[in-house]
């Protein structure tokens, strides 16, 4: 095996003698004969010629992959290579031939080499974290609103903060024939549909009762099912079928959710949660600023092939998503082409961040342990109400464990940067 380092990559040439290949084939066929049984033969007794007929190509690929994996690992270890990615090795037209030696050359893309600059004591501006009374009241109001439920209002008129079930009929200008009817639509006076003046909408619906109609001018939206009417000015008639009132949750329900005993302790608990969330957001902001600064200070040169591979993978995923959304192949390709440059910039930034984070971790001896992985899988399982074993199995089968490890390593590096930073206190 020969290894030659070049700019941003290492070229590995693997050469195998014919007898070395044959010994590996023979060993693989012995193993294969023990686990398969062709008709008319007992396990371990199937002639090699029969096995070659049915499994020859599979065995050949296993043999080749074994030698290639060994060559890759040996090249990395003996030449202290730092791969950027596992090499892609096209084998379709270059498989060994029986009785002949075999040689193949493949490239290992290398991580960019750079000198890590200062990472300890980086200066960053801190921001004051506080929660005032008005914020607590607004948050409490939003919590009540989000947890409110709609109940039939009977003969009561529609309140400004209420809701109704309605039938909508759309009319083109000057026409009395309904262009489109939509039934069972929920409407709220303070949530005007696109194309209708919000003030006029709220005024028209507030106070209306079940069985009454309200007609308003509107500009038909671009997603109107009747394509030829899109963008036109017309009218929409709202026929209220049922009026609903919005009932906020009882205080006892909120007390239980926040572990509070009364209104004052509810606000105390809410303030504490809001303060914790703000503190966490501030910590993330500081970490982002520190990492962005380090990225700007380390302009890494990336292997072009690696960037191209990332962009191609993103494009393939995007095309699949667009096809599921019903776009034609031509439309999907046009959309993907428009996204290509943005995807390239995103890939470059993401790769640079990965290599920088890993280099900081290496220099500062930060590592992700099996205990870290297990704890994170346990946390994911708890959030989703799933047994940890199922989560671990899914991550393993989907090849997501490496990605999970990278995410955990990034968290460790971010925390390290923040903990070691010189955070300037606001005046």
Secondary structure, DSSP 8 states (H G I E B T S, - for coil): -EEEEETTEEEEEEEE-HHHHHHHHHHHHHHHHHH---TT--TT-S-HHHHHHHHHHHHHHHHHHHHHHHHHHHHHHHTT--BSS------TT----TTS-EEEEEEEEB---------SS-EEE-------HHHHHHHHHHHHHHT-EEEE-TT----TT-EEEEEEEEEETT--S-SEEEEEEEEBTTB--TTS-HHHHHHHHTT--TT-EEEEEEE--TT-SSGGGTT-EEEEEEEEEEEEEEE---HHHHHHHHT-SSHHHHHHHHHHHHHHHHHHHHHHHHHHHHHHHHHHH------HHHHHHHHHHHHHHHHHHHHHTT--HHHHHHHHHHHHHHHHHHHHHHHHHHHHHHHHHHHTT----HHHHHHHHHHHHHHHT--HHHHHHHHHHTT-HHHHHHHHHHHHHHHHHHHHSEEE---
